[in-house]
Amino acid sequence: MKKGVVYPGSFDPLTLGHLDLIKQALTIFDRVIVAVADNSEKKPAFSRKERIQILEEVTDGMPGVEVDYFSGLLVNYLRKKNINVILRGLRAVSDFDYEFQMVLTNRRLAPEVETVFLMPQEDYFFLSSSMVKELAVLGADLSAFVPAKVEKELKKKLGKIK
Ligand code: ADP
């Protein structure tokens, strides 16, 4: 039986840390749905459409990866997709508190759903989309942190990132 997982997140923008997690997930799951959260409260630097386009381009040629988005409750999205596993990444200890709350909340809402955590390669342990945006504004070389496509798109955006 094919086993699928939903990897939700802001992906604002996609980093090599996210990509590392997607690749790891493909060794465990047959189908990895990368689901962009349509959360207007977060005021993303990249629109939903832009984030999806970047993900589609970068994951093109990775069999088993699908790119989608969701709004509203994540567990409702999982039910719609008939998938019962959520993938999240654990980096430094700072992720733990929030992720623990999310697991317990989602468990209340949907007891049939499990969350699994994967850890990135150590190179990406402190890497976040927000750090990448700050580095972009400061004019840093981003090639160690994001795919080339993302670096290109970040340069176009520079004036618009606070
Ligand atoms: P969110 O706003 O949902 O946290 P992010 O795009 O920041 O969205 O992160 C999505 C998921 O990817 C989270 O589980 C996060 O822990 C994980 N993640 C982000 N950056 C990395 C990284 N460098 N290595 C591993 N996992 C990461």
Boltz pocket constraint, residues with backbone or C-beta under 6 A from the ligand:
constraints:
  - pocket:
      binder: B
      contacts: [[A, 8], [A, 9], [A, 10], [A, 11], [A, 12], [A, 13], [A, 15], [A, 16], [A, 17], [A, 18], [A, 21], [A, 37], [A, 87], [A, 88], [A, 89], [A, 90], [A, 91], [A, 95], [A, 118], [A, 119], [A, 120], [A, 124], [A, 125], [A, 126], [A, 127], [A, 128], [A, 129]]
      max_distance: 6.0
